[in-house]
Amino acid sequence: MNTSVQSNHVAALIVAAGRGVRAGGEVPKQYREVGGQAILRRTAALFLDHAGIDRVLVVIHPDDAELYRSAVGDLAPRLDVVAGGATRQVSVRNGLEALAERGVTHVLIHDAVRPFASAALLDRVIDALGENDAVLAASPVTDTLKRADASGRVDDTVSRENLFAAETPQAFRLSTILAAHRSAADKGTAFTDDAGIAEWADIPVHIVLGERANIKLTMPEDIEMADRRLRQEALLRAGETRVGTGYDVHSFTDGDHVWLGGVAIPHDRKLSGHSDADVGLHALTDAVLGAIADGDIGDHFPPSDPQWRGASSDRFLAFAVERVKARGGVIVNLDLAIIAEAPKIGPHRDAMRARIAEIAGIGADRVGVKATTNEKMGFVGRGEGIAAIASATVRLPFEEEA
């Protein structure tokens, strides 16, 4: 940031006194929520979190004190607030007068319903204040412009060369813009923005590049769009969801119990395998590893390795869960389907859910276990073995590609 303004006292003045009738809703648009937070709170936080801003003042409608307190919540102690007037111009002047009493030297004036201004944009505006008394964030006009008559008939096409769409923040040396506001008030001259007042007062206005994302939330569709955008961004920050699947099958051999889902179930045979042949935990292990694209159970526990002979399969699932945790992820859900003619799974379902949940370190309400027969068809239907299909849902931190 330009050091030439660092010795000054820079404030942000957020204009939030309007009624916002075009946006619809039961409350003024600055108090509507997008992404779970009031628009005004999001906008105020932009300036409170910026190192170049020393003070933030919000101008509100005199009738909105309760709405304001509810919207800004715990940010209130860090904000100044003053009452606005009948027009935006009067509200801004009230804010400027209050800031002048607080020793502010430079001010950024910003619409409360522009919650998407970036820190980089604020940097550009503050830097430009080092050499200019008036700074306007604006973006070049890229759409073709038409001028129409009262009936909607096009009169002509307007050249977009050197045309810019004005945004906020608009920044000024406070004494300069306050004098211009006072003069405009004395003469009863009305303007739609503060850069317009500066131009009228013959104050040179310097443009810095704005941001197309820095939109003003004016219409209902604007607020709906902003809500969708913020919720999608929140999902990305929370992480990405992955789903993996697993399948395993083991044949029967001589024995007196089978291991399924980490539970020993009495039976007239057991499942044959290098480990304890728990098809349920094997399928779940592959599902978890598949969700994080980390090979399969055979890669990590090859049957050719004698150390896994007779191993308890809970070690395999626990290993896969740890691989998820090592990536900063969490297990969201595990679902297991067992295909068997016998033994009966129903009496043991809750015990299996509890054991799988224990191994995975999640609640049993995140584990599903179900069973079906193969309707006497195929090797399972002939009672030659048991198969299992599993799915795992995990959430990993979102990682941007390089």
Secondary structure, 3 states (H helix, E strand, C coil): CCHHHCCCCEEEEEEECCCCHHHCCCCCHHHCEECCEEHHHHHHHHHHCCCCCCEEEEEECHHHHHHHHHHHHHHHHHCEEEECCCCHHHHHHHHHHHHHHCCCCEEEEEECCCCCCCHHHHHHHHHHCCCCCEEEEEEECCCCEEEECCCCCEEEEECCCCCEEEEEEEEEEHHHHHHHHHHHHHHCCCCCCHHHHHHHCCCCCEEEECCCCCCCCCCHHHHHHHHHHHHHHHHHHHCEEEEEEEEEEEEEEECCEEEECCEEEECCEEECCCCCCCHHHHHHHHHHHHHCCCCCHHHHCCCCCHHHCCCCCHHHHHHHHHHHHHCCCEEEEEEEEEECCCCCCHHHHHHHHHHHHHHHCCCHHHEEEEEECCCCCHHHHCCCEEEEEEEEEEEECCCCCC
